[in-house]
Amino acid sequence: MYSKHQLYDAEECKKTITRVNSSKISVEMVCTGEDGTSKGAGEINLNGKTFTTSLVMTSIDGPIKIKMKIMNRGEYIGSCK
């Protein structure tokens, strides 16, 4: 059984939720695969009807060294029709 703070998926990534409160969720992850291992950290910030997300991933081994930062924002525009 997995603890409630760990999520697993088919992408060979282990994600751990490190913080949860009414407006923020923080996660850390380690992904392994045939191209090497990457570590990352991200968060989702909620503010009323808007949100922001950020994720920083860094390769720690493998043939290519990469660091990427992904940022998003959005807002609730109504229910689906």
N, C-alpha and C positions, 0 to 999 in steps of 0.2 A: 504494500500500500504506500501511496505517496502522501507526504504531509500536505496540509492545505495551502502551504506557501510555496509549493513546487509545481511547475507545469511542464509537461513533456509533449513533444510532437514528433512528427516524422522527419524533421529537418536535422536530426542529430544535435539538437540544442537543449541544454538544461537551463531552465529559467527559474530564478528564485525571486519571489516578491519580497522586497526588503523594507517597504514602508507602505502603509495604507492609512489614509485619514479621509475626512469628508471632501477634500478637494485635490488630493494628490495620491498617485500610485507610482512607486519606484520599483524598478526591476533590475536585476543583474543577470547576465547570461554567459554561458560558455558553449561554443559550437565547435564540434569536431567533425572532420570529414577527410576524404582522400586528398584534399588540397591543403590540409593543415588545420590549425586551431585558431579561433578568434574569440576575443572577450569583448563584452559590451555592457553598457549601462544606459538606462533610459527612464523616462517618466512621462506620465500623463497628468496634466493640470486641468482641473475643471473649474469654471468660473461662470456660474449661472447657465446661460444657454450657449456659452462658447467653451472651447477647449484648445489646448496646445499639447503637442507631443514632441519629444526629442529623443534621439538615440545616437550614441557614439559607439562604433564598433572598430576594433583594432585587431589586425592579424598578428599573432604572436609567434607563429612559425609557418613554414611552407615556402613555396617558391617565390611568392610575391608579397611584399609588405604593403599593407593598405591601412589607412585610417579614414573612416568616413563618418560624417555627421548628417543625420536626417532630421529635418524639422517640419512639422505640419501644424496647421491651425484650422479650425472649422467652427461652425455654429449650427445650432438647431434651427431648421427652417420650417418645421411643421411635420405633421404625420404624413405617411405615404398614402397616395390615392390609388 
